[in-house]
């Protein structure tokens, strides 16, 4: 089957992709806890399992994950022991819809509008699952590789994810190539492969200056205001140009991959007219190659009409670190910065919440080359190399467990998707194009062993 015939197959399958995505979006498989959420996630897992059976996978089962919704595992060994094994990853759980009143369309009902499909999970990650399913269906009854699929039900949770159970399921998930369907392109119609994920350090800092609140009238002036002290500390995280400024962290690295045009970024990030972008250098430098700190929220005890001096104030901080920065050392640098910068002898308490390492993919292997070739064939241009702001602990775990395997991050997401925000959507052309890319990629993997870079007759190490 040539590329033209595969394209026709994919196009014919898009009505099924629409219907399947509508059914899956209607299941409120929201990451979280509670009996209702758990029941909906179980429903989604059963739907995914049954759909994979219908797509030709003879071996499908639910995989229990402690304190989380089950994952769905499927496998087909069509190509024989000498062929490579490819594992496709996606997740069926979704981020909460938050305030449903601000959505243009019902979040759990697939709605077509202005050429896009709207709904929570339309792209992240139910749309990515439909990309996998459409590619497999287009290839037909016999696949050119031995194929595994794992569809997680706890990717959007901070704990209890599949990454924490990787040791238990390492043999089940073993593969030569991992295709992680949890990313996307630079823009609609602009192909990309994600090669790095920023790590994350989350912590809270509490500043205390008084043992109890005091009224401003009798005490304002000499009495130290804890909120003012905290704001002074938070202001130290940026220099006048907006560069991240944390003592001990390098903030001058440059991104060697795709160019992210400032005008496009301003539009994607919804930056108001006249408001400057932050930092020196290119947008991609600040976004993917340098540390970045965000103040998530600020809390203090006394609110209302009375003018009071705050005795304590607390802020939650999010520090993103690129792959060349160790997340543990980054956390230590941030804690040291906070203790150094605190004014007036105020008391400081720092509580570390989490530290997730960054990830850097190998971009020079034969599987990467096969994927890039497939993208060139479909999109007519070289794929861009992207970074991503958030990490995926599963990628880090897979890289440690299978150091010889290649990990490729792709998907149907792009800036207009608005993942995790109201009005999430997907361009159906991205599902079709990326499904075709994946089908062509799998076919090429069947001809050349991604691990050894040899013809199948050379005995590629399929698992």
ZIHUHU-V136769 format. One record per pair of residues at least 24 apart in sequence whose ideal C-beta (glycine too) atoms are under 6 Angstrom apart, sorted by sequence separation. I is the first residue (numbers start at 0). J is the second residue. D is the distance in whole Angstrom. If there is no record, write none. Layout:
i=I j=J d=D
i=I j=J d=D
This chain:
i=47 j=71 d=5
i=259 j=283 d=5
i=293 j=317 d=5
i=330 j=354 d=5
i=44 j=69 d=5
i=93 j=119 d=5
i=292 j=318 d=5
i=44 j=71 d=5
i=93 j=120 d=4
i=147 j=174 d=6
i=40 j=68 d=4
i=291 j=319 d=5
i=326 j=354 d=5
i=254 j=283 d=4
i=254 j=284 d=5
i=290 j=320 d=5
i=326 j=356 d=5
i=253 j=284 d=5
i=254 j=287 d=5
i=288 j=321 d=5
i=90 j=124 d=4
i=254 j=288 d=4
i=89 j=124 d=5
i=253 j=288 d=6
i=322 j=357 d=4
i=355 j=390 d=5
i=241 j=277 d=3
i=242 j=278 d=5
i=252 j=288 d=4
i=358 j=394 d=5
i=241 j=278 d=5
i=242 j=279 d=6
i=252 j=289 d=6
i=320 j=357 d=6
i=322 j=359 d=4
i=355 j=392 d=6
i=358 j=395 d=5
i=370 j=407 d=6
i=89 j=127 d=5
i=89 j=128 d=4
i=240 j=279 d=6
i=250 j=289 d=5
i=356 j=395 d=5
i=366 j=405 d=4
i=364 j=405 d=5
i=89 j=131 d=6
i=248 j=290 d=5
i=47 j=91 d=6
i=87 j=131 d=5
i=360 j=406 d=5
i=243 j=290 d=5
i=43 j=91 d=5
i=243 j=291 d=6
i=131 j=180 d=6
i=243 j=292 d=6
i=130 j=180 d=6
i=127 j=180 d=4
i=377 j=432 d=5
i=236 j=292 d=5
i=124 j=181 d=6
i=377 j=435 d=5
i=85 j=144 d=5
i=91 j=150 d=6
i=377 j=436 d=5
i=92 j=152 d=5
i=83 j=144 d=6
i=84 j=145 d=4
i=85 j=146 d=6
i=86 j=147 d=4
i=87 j=148 d=5
i=88 j=149 d=5
i=89 j=150 d=5
i=90 j=151 d=4
i=91 j=152 d=6
i=92 j=153 d=6
i=94 j=155 d=5
i=233 j=294 d=6
i=30 j=92 d=5
i=82 j=144 d=6
i=92 j=154 d=6
i=374 j=436 d=5
i=28 j=91 d=5
i=82 j=145 d=6
i=92 j=155 d=5
i=373 j=436 d=5
i=28 j=92 d=5
i=29 j=93 d=6
i=77 j=141 d=5
i=90 j=154 d=4
i=77 j=142 d=4
i=78 j=143 d=6
i=29 j=95 d=5
i=78 j=144 d=5
i=373 j=439 d=4
i=75 j=142 d=6
i=78 j=145 d=5
i=373 j=440 d=4
i=76 j=145 d=5
i=370 j=440 d=5
i=75 j=146 d=5
i=369 j=440 d=6
i=185 j=257 d=6
i=74 j=147 d=5
i=226 j=299 d=5
i=369 j=443 d=4
i=73 j=148 d=4
i=369 j=444 d=6
i=72 j=149 d=6
i=54 j=132 d=6
i=70 j=149 d=6
i=71 j=150 d=4
i=27 j=107 d=5
i=54 j=135 d=5
i=70 j=151 d=5
i=25 j=107 d=6
i=54 j=136 d=6
i=70 j=152 d=6
i=24 j=107 d=6
i=69 j=152 d=6
i=226 j=309 d=4
i=229 j=312 d=4
i=366 j=449 d=4
i=68 j=152 d=3
i=224 j=308 d=5
i=225 j=309 d=5
i=248 j=332 d=5
i=365 j=449 d=5
i=24 j=109 d=5
i=68 j=153 d=5
i=224 j=309 d=6
i=225 j=310 d=6
i=229 j=314 d=6
i=247 j=332 d=4
i=67 j=153 d=4
i=222 j=308 d=5
i=225 j=311 d=5
i=226 j=312 d=4
i=225 j=312 d=5
i=245 j=332 d=6
i=365 j=452 d=4
i=21 j=109 d=4
i=86 j=174 d=4
i=245 j=333 d=6
i=20 j=109 d=6
i=64 j=153 d=6
i=212 j=301 d=5
i=84 j=174 d=5
i=218 j=308 d=6
i=246 j=336 d=5
i=70 j=161 d=5
i=84 j=175 d=5
i=85 j=176 d=5
i=86 j=177 d=5
i=87 j=178 d=5
i=88 j=179 d=5
i=89 j=180 d=4
i=215 j=306 d=4
i=245 j=336 d=5
i=67 j=159 d=4
i=83 j=175 d=4
i=88 j=180 d=6
i=66 j=159 d=4
i=215 j=308 d=6
i=24 j=118 d=4
i=212 j=307 d=5
i=213 j=308 d=5
i=24 j=120 d=5
i=64 j=161 d=6
i=212 j=310 d=5
i=211 j=310 d=6
i=287 j=386 d=3
i=64 j=164 d=5
i=209 j=310 d=4
i=23 j=125 d=5
i=47 j=150 d=5
i=207 j=311 d=4
i=235 j=340 d=5
i=206 j=312 d=5
i=44 j=152 d=6
i=205 j=313 d=4
i=232 j=340 d=5
i=20 j=129 d=5
i=203 j=313 d=6
i=204 j=314 d=6
i=231 j=342 d=5
i=40 j=152 d=5
i=203 j=315 d=5
i=16 j=129 d=5
i=202 j=316 d=6
i=228 j=342 d=5
i=201 j=317 d=6
i=16 j=133 d=5
i=228 j=345 d=5
i=200 j=318 d=4
i=199 j=319 d=6
i=223 j=343 d=5
i=12 j=133 d=5
i=197 j=319 d=4
i=198 j=320 d=5
i=197 j=320 d=6
i=12 j=136 d=5
i=197 j=321 d=6
i=30 j=155 d=4
i=30 j=156 d=5
i=200 j=326 d=6
i=257 j=383 d=3
i=195 j=322 d=5
i=257 j=384 d=6
i=9 j=137 d=5
i=198 j=326 d=4
i=256 j=384 d=3
i=257 j=385 d=6
i=8 j=137 d=4
i=200 j=329 d=6
i=200 j=330 d=5
i=5 j=137 d=6
i=204 j=337 d=5
i=208 j=345 d=5
i=206 j=345 d=5
i=207 j=346 d=5
i=206 j=347 d=6
i=205 j=348 d=5
i=204 j=349 d=5
i=202 j=349 d=6
i=203 j=350 d=5
i=267 j=414 d=4
i=202 j=351 d=5
i=202 j=352 d=6
i=201 j=352 d=4
i=201 j=353 d=5
i=200 j=354 d=5
i=199 j=355 d=5
i=198 j=355 d=5
i=198 j=356 d=5
i=198 j=357 d=4
i=197 j=357 d=5
i=196 j=357 d=6
i=196 j=358 d=4
i=195 j=359 d=5
i=194 j=360 d=5
i=194 j=362 d=5
i=190 j=374 d=4
i=190 j=378 d=4
i=176 j=366 d=5
i=192 j=382 d=5
i=194 j=384 d=5
i=191 j=382 d=5
i=195 j=386 d=4
i=196 j=387 d=5
i=197 j=388 d=6
i=199 j=390 d=6
i=190 j=382 d=4
i=191 j=383 d=4
i=193 j=385 d=5
i=198 j=390 d=5
i=191 j=385 d=5
i=193 j=387 d=5
i=196 j=390 d=5
i=196 j=391 d=6
i=185 j=383 d=5
i=193 j=408 d=4
i=177 j=397 d=6
i=182 j=408 d=4
i=187 j=413 d=6
i=182 j=409 d=6
i=183 j=410 d=4
i=186 j=413 d=6
i=182 j=410 d=4
i=183 j=411 d=6
i=175 j=404 d=6
i=176 j=405 d=5
i=177 j=406 d=5
i=178 j=407 d=5
i=179 j=408 d=5
i=181 j=410 d=6
i=183 j=412 d=3
i=184 j=413 d=5
i=162 j=392 d=4
i=180 j=410 d=5
i=183 j=413 d=5
i=162 j=393 d=4
i=165 j=396 d=4
i=169 j=400 d=5
i=161 j=393 d=6
i=162 j=396 d=5
i=187 j=426 d=5
i=176 j=449 d=5
i=175 j=449 d=6
i=175 j=450 d=5
i=130 j=411 d=5
i=127 j=410 d=5
i=127 j=411 d=6
i=126 j=411 d=5
i=122 j=411 d=5
i=123 j=412 d=6
i=173 j=462 d=5
i=122 j=412 d=5
i=122 j=416 d=4
i=123 j=418 d=4
i=144 j=441 d=6
i=126 j=425 d=4
i=143 j=442 d=5
i=130 j=430 d=6
i=134 j=434 d=4
i=138 j=438 d=5
i=144 j=444 d=5
i=129 j=430 d=6
i=133 j=434 d=4
i=137 j=438 d=5
i=144 j=445 d=5
i=121 j=423 d=6
i=143 j=445 d=2
i=121 j=424 d=5
i=122 j=425 d=4
i=130 j=433 d=5
i=134 j=437 d=4
i=119 j=423 d=6
i=121 j=425 d=4
i=130 j=434 d=5
i=134 j=438 d=4
i=117 j=424 d=4
i=115 j=424 d=4
i=116 j=425 d=5
i=115 j=426 d=5
i=116 j=427 d=6
i=145 j=461 d=5
i=102 j=421 d=5
i=103 j=422 d=5
i=101 j=421 d=5
i=102 j=422 d=6
i=94 j=419 d=4
i=85 j=444 d=6
i=83 j=444 d=6
i=83 j=448 d=5
i=83 j=449 d=5
i=78 j=445 d=6
i=2 j=376 d=6
i=81 j=455 d=6
i=83 j=459 d=5
i=81 j=458 d=6
i=84 j=461 d=5
i=83 j=461 d=5
i=84 j=462 d=5
i=82 j=461 d=5
i=80 j=461 d=6
i=16 j=430 d=6
i=13 j=431 d=6
i=9 j=431 d=5
i=9 j=434 d=5
i=9 j=435 d=5
i=6 j=435 d=6
i=5 j=438 d=5
